């Protein structure tokens, strides 16, 4: 394909196909061009194309000893990866592909039985975005994945779905006639998520917010308290959810869950969060950000709705993911899944 920036050969270094040169050489040429053409870089970013610098992405803050050039384009070899314990399962190390859907076949032998249990793992990362058009794209991508998965024994989909019940509720409010959602597609095609049986005490939400010192202004102040990660299995598959140890990932204070759900769903509070972040030029260190205006809005809200906001905003937002006790903005999901053999043995 041509360069993903869509330059159609207009930019130096971008007129050759990706296969004609290494990815790194290609990036170096794009980097060199955009350094000399900052207007082009800003125009691309306005279109939603990520071409931020290491400095803008705080890459040097993450690794102060890095030799990265602060002004160079931020680039990360970022892939979907399956990690597995080779003492527990075996695989032929082949990444299989059908209809542009990728998966890996594994075998599991339980307690030395004669029968190896075959299962298939599908890692998936669906398109992001809160617009309904993006949900339609997610549904189309997931339909392809489930279409392949349902024809194979013991499929397991490990997915960042980039959607949630809050997204779907909003889509329905905008247009009650809308029918195509990730959740409805899973149901229609005979799949469930392991979290469907979770209780109100569930804390699987991604609790995160975009600060205002990055390179994507349209996303500044974007607040999320949504469960978007999913482990999906066929409807008749038995499973058991496993709690994540706090030694691995210390989640937000569960006593704040009701408050955070109000923040997520109340349009006035969401607007106040975004304004406080953007106007205050919040950075990645929440302890240094001014929340006085936001506290005033929340105080009025509490008086209007009897909602309990017992802490000031900064103390709550200090628990945003990631932090020193949470290495990712996505909390891990863990489940025991009981696989079926042709003999009916789990």
C-alpha positions as CSV (number, residue, x, y, z in Angstrom):
1,X,0.0,0.0,0.0
2,X,1.0,3.6,-0.3
3,X,2.0,5.5,2.8
4,X,-0.8,5.6,5.4
5,X,-0.6,9.4,5.4
6,X,-2.4,9.2,2.0
7,X,0.1,11.5,0.3
8,X,-0.3,9.8,-3.1
9,X,3.4,10.4,-3.9
10,X,3.3,14.2,-3.2
11,X,5.6,13.9,-0.2
12,X,9.3,12.9,-0.7
13,X,9.9,9.4,0.4
14,X,6.2,8.4,0.3
15,X,5.8,7.5,-3.3
16,X,7.2,4.0,-3.0
17,X,5.3,1.0,-1.7
18,X,6.0,-0.1,1.8
19,X,7.5,-3.4,0.5
20,X,10.2,-1.4,-1.4
21,X,11.9,-0.2,1.8
22,X,12.1,-1.0,5.4
23,X,9.4,0.5,7.8
24,X,12.2,2.3,9.7
25,X,13.6,3.9,6.6
26,X,10.1,4.9,5.6
27,X,9.4,6.5,9.0
28,X,12.8,8.3,8.8
29,X,11.8,9.9,5.5
30,X,8.4,10.9,6.8
31,X,10.0,12.3,9.9
32,X,12.5,14.3,7.9
33,X,9.8,15.7,5.7
34,X,7.4,16.7,8.5
35,X,10.1,18.4,10.5
36,X,10.5,20.8,7.6
37,X,6.8,21.1,7.0
38,X,5.1,21.7,10.3
39,X,2.0,23.0,8.6
40,X,1.5,19.6,6.9
41,X,2.0,17.8,10.2
42,X,-0.6,20.0,12.0
43,X,-3.0,19.5,9.1
44,X,-2.6,15.7,9.3
45,X,-3.2,15.8,13.0
46,X,-6.4,17.8,12.5
47,X,-7.6,15.0,10.3
48,X,-7.0,12.6,13.2
49,X,-3.7,11.1,11.9
50,X,-1.3,10.5,14.8
51,X,2.0,12.1,13.9
52,X,3.1,13.5,17.3
53,X,6.6,13.8,18.5
54,X,8.4,12.0,21.3
55,X,8.3,15.2,23.3
56,X,4.5,15.6,22.8
57,X,3.8,12.0,23.8
58,X,6.0,12.4,26.9
59,X,8.1,9.4,25.8
60,X,11.1,10.9,27.5
61,X,9.2,11.2,30.8
62,X,8.5,7.5,30.6
63,X,12.2,6.7,30.1
64,X,14.4,9.6,31.1
65,X,17.5,7.7,30.0
66,X,16.2,7.2,26.5
67,X,18.3,8.4,23.6
68,X,15.2,9.3,21.7
69,X,15.2,12.6,19.8
70,X,12.4,14.8,21.5
71,X,11.5,16.3,18.1
72,X,11.4,13.0,16.2
73,X,8.1,11.4,15.3
74,X,6.8,9.2,18.1
75,X,6.7,5.6,16.8
76,X,6.0,2.4,18.7
77,X,6.1,-1.2,17.4
78,X,2.7,-1.9,18.8
79,X,1.1,-5.3,18.1
80,X,-1.6,-7.6,19.4
81,X,0.3,-10.3,21.3
82,X,-0.7,-13.7,22.8
83,X,1.4,-14.8,25.7
84,X,1.1,-18.4,26.9
85,X,2.7,-20.8,29.4
86,X,4.4,-23.4,27.3
87,X,4.4,-25.9,30.2
88,X,0.6,-25.8,30.2
89,X,-0.4,-25.7,26.6
90,X,1.2,-26.3,23.2
91,X,0.9,-24.7,19.8
92,X,2.5,-25.1,16.4
93,X,3.4,-21.3,16.6
94,X,1.5,-20.6,13.4
95,X,-0.7,-17.5,13.2
96,X,-3.6,-18.6,11.1
97,X,-5.7,-16.3,8.9
98,X,-9.2,-16.7,7.4
99,X,-11.0,-13.8,5.7
100,X,-8.5,-11.4,7.2
101,X,-9.2,-12.7,10.7
102,X,-6.1,-13.9,12.7
103,X,-6.0,-16.6,15.4
104,X,-3.8,-19.2,17.0
105,X,-4.6,-22.9,17.6
106,X,-3.6,-24.4,21.0
107,X,-3.9,-27.8,22.6
108,X,-4.3,-28.5,26.3
109,X,-3.8,-31.8,28.0
110,X,-5.5,-32.1,31.4
111,X,-3.9,-34.5,33.8
112,X,-2.4,-36.8,31.2
113,X,-5.6,-37.8,29.5
114,X,-5.5,-39.5,26.1
115,X,-7.4,-36.6,24.5
116,X,-5.7,-33.3,23.9
117,X,-8.3,-30.5,24.0
118,X,-8.1,-28.1,21.0
119,X,-8.9,-24.4,21.4
120,X,-8.5,-21.3,19.3
121,X,-7.6,-17.8,20.6
122,X,-8.6,-14.7,18.7
123,X,-7.0,-11.5,19.8
124,X,-9.0,-8.5,18.7
125,X,-8.8,-4.7,18.9
126,X,-11.9,-3.1,17.4
127,X,-12.0,0.5,16.0
128,X,-12.4,3.3,18.6
129,X,-14.7,6.3,18.7
130,X,-18.0,7.3,20.4
131,X,-19.9,8.0,17.1
132,X,-22.4,5.5,15.9
133,X,-20.5,5.2,12.6
134,X,-17.6,3.8,14.6
135,X,-19.9,1.3,16.3
136,X,-21.0,0.1,12.8
137,X,-17.4,-0.4,11.9
138,X,-16.8,-2.4,15.2
139,X,-19.8,-4.6,14.4
140,X,-18.6,-5.3,10.9
141,X,-15.1,-6.2,12.2
142,X,-16.5,-8.4,15.0
143,X,-18.9,-10.1,12.6
144,X,-15.9,-11.3,10.5
145,X,-14.2,-12.6,13.7
146,X,-17.2,-14.4,15.0
147,X,-18.0,-15.9,11.6
148,X,-14.6,-17.7,11.6
149,X,-14.7,-18.5,15.4
150,X,-18.0,-20.2,15.4
151,X,-16.8,-22.8,12.9
152,X,-13.9,-23.9,15.2
153,X,-13.8,-25.9,18.4
154,X,-13.5,-23.9,21.7
155,X,-13.1,-20.4,20.3
156,X,-11.9,-17.7,22.8
157,X,-12.0,-14.0,21.8
158,X,-9.8,-11.7,23.9
159,X,-10.9,-8.3,22.9
160,X,-10.5,-4.6,23.4
161,X,-14.0,-3.8,22.1
162,X,-13.7,0.0,22.4
163,X,-17.4,0.1,23.2
164,X,-19.6,-0.2,26.3
165,X,-23.2,-0.2,27.6
166,X,-22.8,3.6,28.1
167,X,-22.0,4.0,24.4
168,X,-24.9,1.9,23.3
169,X,-27.3,3.7,25.6
170,X,-26.2,7.0,24.1
171,X,-26.7,5.6,20.5
172,X,-30.2,4.5,21.4
173,X,-31.1,7.9,22.9
174,X,-29.9,9.6,19.7
175,X,-32.0,7.2,17.5
176,X,-34.3,4.6,19.1
177,X,-34.4,2.7,15.8
178,X,-30.7,1.8,15.9
179,X,-30.2,-2.0,16.2
180,X,-26.6,-2.8,15.3
181,X,-24.4,-3.0,18.4
182,X,-21.5,-5.2,19.5
183,X,-23.5,-6.6,22.4
184,X,-26.5,-7.6,20.1
185,X,-24.1,-9.1,17.5
186,X,-22.5,-11.3,20.2
187,X,-25.9,-12.5,21.3
188,X,-27.2,-13.1,17.8
189,X,-24.1,-15.2,16.9
190,X,-24.3,-17.3,20.0
191,X,-21.5,-15.7,22.1
192,X,-21.4,-14.2,25.6
193,X,-18.8,-12.3,27.6
194,X,-17.5,-13.6,30.9
195,X,-18.6,-10.3,32.5
196,X,-22.3,-10.7,31.8
197,X,-22.7,-12.5,35.1
198,X,-20.8,-9.9,37.1
199,X,-22.4,-8.2,40.1
200,X,-22.8,-4.5,40.9
201,X,-19.5,-4.7,42.8
202,X,-17.6,-5.3,39.5
203,X,-14.7,-3.0,39.0
204,X,-13.6,-3.9,35.4
205,X,-14.0,-0.4,34.1
206,X,-11.3,1.5,32.3
207,X,-10.9,4.6,34.5
208,X,-9.0,7.0,32.4
209,X,-8.9,10.6,31.1
210,X,-6.9,12.3,28.4
211,X,-4.7,15.2,29.7
212,X,-4.2,18.4,27.8
213,X,-0.5,18.4,27.0
214,X,-0.5,15.7,24.3
215,X,-0.6,16.0,20.5
216,X,-4.3,15.3,19.9
217,X,-6.4,18.3,21.0
218,X,-9.7,16.7,20.0
219,X,-9.2,14.1,22.7
220,X,-8.2,16.4,25.5
221,X,-10.4,16.0,28.6
222,X,-12.0,12.8,27.3
223,X,-13.2,11.0,30.5
224,X,-13.9,7.2,30.5
225,X,-15.4,4.9,33.1
226,X,-16.5,2.1,30.8
227,X,-16.0,-1.7,30.6
228,X,-14.6,-2.1,27.1
229,X,-12.4,-5.2,27.4
230,X,-14.1,-8.6,26.9
231,X,-13.4,-12.3,27.1
232,X,-15.9,-13.9,24.7
233,X,-16.9,-17.6,24.5
234,X,-19.7,-19.5,23.0
235,X,-23.0,-19.3,24.9
236,X,-22.9,-22.9,26.3
237,X,-19.2,-22.6,27.5
238,X,-18.7,-22.9,31.3
239,X,-16.4,-20.3,32.9
240,X,-15.5,-18.7,36.2
241,X,-14.3,-15.2,36.6
242,X,-11.1,-14.7,38.8
243,X,-10.4,-11.6,40.8
244,X,-7.2,-9.6,40.0
245,X,-4.8,-9.5,42.8
246,X,-4.0,-6.0,44.1
247,X,-0.4,-6.9,44.1
248,X,-0.7,-7.0,40.3
249,X,-3.1,-4.2,39.7
250,X,-4.6,-2.0,42.4
251,X,-8.0,-0.8,41.2
252,X,-9.9,2.4,42.1
253,X,-11.6,2.5,45.5
254,X,-14.8,0.6,44.9
255,X,-16.7,3.0,47.2
256,X,-16.3,5.6,44.5
257,X,-18.0,3.5,41.8
258,X,-21.4,5.2,42.1
259,X,-19.8,8.6,42.0
260,X,-17.7,7.8,39.0
261,X,-20.8,6.4,37.2
262,X,-22.5,9.8,37.8
263,X,-19.4,11.6,36.4
264,X,-19.5,9.3,33.3
265,X,-23.2,9.7,32.6
266,X,-24.0,13.2,33.6
267,X,-23.5,15.6,30.6
268,X,-22.9,18.6,32.8
269,X,-20.1,16.9,34.8
270,X,-18.5,15.5,31.7
271,X,-18.4,19.0,30.2
272,X,-17.0,20.4,33.4
273,X,-14.3,17.7,33.4
274,X,-13.3,18.5,29.9
275,X,-13.3,22.3,30.5
276,X,-11.2,22.0,33.7
277,X,-8.7,19.8,31.8
278,X,-8.5,21.9,28.7
279,X,-8.6,25.4,30.3
280,X,-6.3,24.4,33.0
281,X,-3.9,22.7,30.6
282,X,-3.7,19.6,32.7
283,X,-0.7,17.5,32.4
284,X,-0.1,13.8,33.1
285,X,0.7,14.3,36.8
286,X,-2.7,14.8,38.4
287,X,-1.2,16.0,41.7
288,X,-0.1,19.2,39.9
289,X,-3.5,20.0,38.2
290,X,-5.9,22.6,39.5
291,X,-9.4,21.2,40.2
292,X,-10.9,24.2,42.0
293,X,-13.4,25.1,39.2
294,X,-14.4,21.4,38.9
295,X,-14.9,21.1,42.6
296,X,-17.3,24.1,42.5
297,X,-19.4,22.4,39.8
298,X,-19.4,19.1,41.7
299,X,-20.4,20.9,44.9
300,X,-23.4,22.5,43.1
301,X,-24.3,19.1,41.6
302,X,-24.3,17.5,45.0
303,X,-26.7,20.0,46.4
304,X,-29.0,19.7,43.4
305,X,-29.1,15.9,43.2
306,X,-28.1,14.7,46.7
307,X,-25.2,12.8,45.1
308,X,-22.4,12.2,47.5
309,X,-19.1,13.6,46.4
310,X,-17.2,13.1,49.6
311,X,-13.7,13.9,48.2
312,X,-12.4,16.7,46.1
313,X,-11.9,15.9,42.4
314,X,-8.1,15.7,42.6
315,X,-8.2,13.0,45.2
316,X,-10.5,11.0,43.1
317,X,-8.6,11.6,39.8
318,X,-5.3,10.6,41.4
319,X,-6.7,7.1,41.0
320,X,-6.9,7.4,37.2
321,X,-5.2,4.6,35.3
322,X,-2.4,4.2,34.7
323,X,-0.6,5.1,37.9
324,X,2.3,3.6,40.0
325,X,0.0,0.8,41.2
326,X,-1.7,0.2,37.8
327,X,0.7,-0.4,34.9
328,X,-2.1,0.0,32.2
329,X,-5.2,2.1,31.6
330,X,-7.0,-1.3,31.0
331,X,-7.5,-3.5,34.1
332,X,-6.8,-7.1,33.4
333,X,-9.6,-9.6,33.0
334,X,-9.1,-13.2,34.1
335,X,-11.3,-16.2,33.8
336,X,-11.1,-20.0,34.0
337,X,-12.7,-21.4,30.9
338,X,-13.9,-25.1,30.8
339,X,-13.1,-26.5,27.3
340,X,-15.1,-29.2,25.7
341,X,-13.7,-32.3,24.0
342,X,-15.4,-34.4,21.3
343,X,-16.0,-36.9,24.1
344,X,-18.0,-34.4,26.0
345,X,-15.3,-34.1,28.7
346,X,-14.6,-30.6,30.3
